Amino acid sequence: MGGVLCFDFINTVHDRVNLPTSDYLFDYQAFIFWNKRLKVMPVNKIKRLESFSRRNAKLAAKTLSEIKKRRETLYNLFSSIAAGKGIDNQLLIKFNKILSTSLKHIWFVYSKGVLTLSWDDRIVNLYEPFWVIIKSAFDIVASGNFQRIKECSECGWIFLDNTKNNNRKWCNMLTCGAKNKARTYYRKHRLMRNT
């Protein structure tokens, strides 16, 4: 729904507008499942992380807690951009710190005629999928294409509007768009009955 990996990650909170919210990443294994589904990393690296996280449950829980805090920083940053507001300096400091600690682990490898994203994987690091997510956030910020970054008014999900006219309003027309149109229809007809 988000259109880019970092937005899909931000959107792992079910609904940011209507309380109570629901978090799809309830444990590290759910985070692994999400990574598998979106093919964030190669299968062999995901399996290795899955096995390591099961053997180190406390460390995995602590790591996921930190990853979720960083997810909120990403949400706040891209929500501000979507709203066309200025970005709070403290928020930018947090984002830059996340960038510097994550991107230092990433490099590219050239093998068999293909250039691929990689990192030092001699030691398992539970943050590995997050580094790829941050690379996605870096790419979208570096593109400077901010007018295409939007926030759904129905659920608060962040998405990249790739429509020709840049006029997409909702993360998904079938869910949030339909909900919005139904509410508008109901209000309009209720007003007509009351007059």
Buried (B, 14 or more C-beta within 10 A) or exposed (E): BBBBBBBBBBBBBBBBEEEEEEEEBEEBBBBBBBBBEBEBBEEEBBEBBBEBBEEBEEEBEEBBEEBBEBBEBBBBBBBBBBEEEEEEEEBBEBBEEBBEBBBEBBEEEEEEEEEEEBBEBEEBBBBBBBBBBBBBBBEBBEEEEEEBBBBBEBBBBBBBBEEEEEEBBBBBEEBBBEBBEEEEEEEEEEEEEEE
